[in-house]
């Protein structure tokens, strides 16, 4: 049975009082929704109201979840409004492109529009598995697959939507991903039951990036990202792919769908205005456990304690995700602590 806003409010008051949390005004729970898995989703006014529901370190929300024996997530109206704006911008971009793309790409855009429409209703209405598309065209799509949480969540979404997708993993070199990493990615692909291909890019380009980073001359992430996606896009075009999906979270709204010559690139979690919490939940619900690692790159581990040129941009990567709202403050703090520990040599590079 769904708890009413008044019942959630009463439980929160009792929990806050039992923990000695008396600062501020008791939050107003405006709406409560239950999803099919039994989880609850509560809407409050803004971030300040939400923080009262969460409590220090999430203690209040954790205690509440324990008492009701269900997972509960809180949303501020402000963050839902931002999310709604991003989703509607995704729809606008899809409408812009629909008249100028090929038939296969148009079919993908139509499916994306349906998925975005469902996301606009979330969390008020649960996003349910959509009816599998009957592809009348020989659409070919690939997904840039690092094996991390975001790309795994993207693979699960595409599989659920019935999009015929091949997972594409770049081989960057031992400094970035060693053979154990590649084996783990292959195992994940087999678990996902999707076709998987390792793509060889420019070994010279990535070697140069690694050497410059180890010499403290340039942070590798921006250059590596650009070189990696350039190789993946070239591979996709050469092999006749219509769409290349990625697991990127940050290029939201209209920036989530771009044309690269004949190739359409869709940053799927960004197009759906997902957060890191949502991608982790997507994986957890499917029983998928992506391998953990600092930003998914061994090179970063090995260079963090060299100069500020290496540490500063690494910290900035976390902060920009926090600013964009795709990371919670707690998750961002945990990542920042881990980065600083590794920079101080307290944790091995693994």
ABEGO torsion letter per residue (X at the ends): XBBBAAAAAAAAAAAAAAAGBABEBBBBBABBBBBAAGBBBBBBABAAAAAAAAEBGGAAAAAAAAAAGBBBBBBBAAAAAAAAAAAAAAAAAAAAAAAABBAAAAAAAAAAAAAAAAAAAOAABBBBBBBBBBBABBBBBBBBBAGBAAAAAAAAAAAAAGBBBBBBBBBAEAAABBAAAAAAAAAAAAAAGBBBBBBBBBAAAAAAAAAAAAAGABBAAAAAAAAAAAAAAAAAAAAGBABBBBABAABBEAAABBBBEABBBBBAAAAAGBBAAAAAAAAAAAGBBBBBBBGGBAAAAAAAAABAAAAAAAAAAAAAAAAAGABBAAAAAAAAAAAAAAAAGABBAX
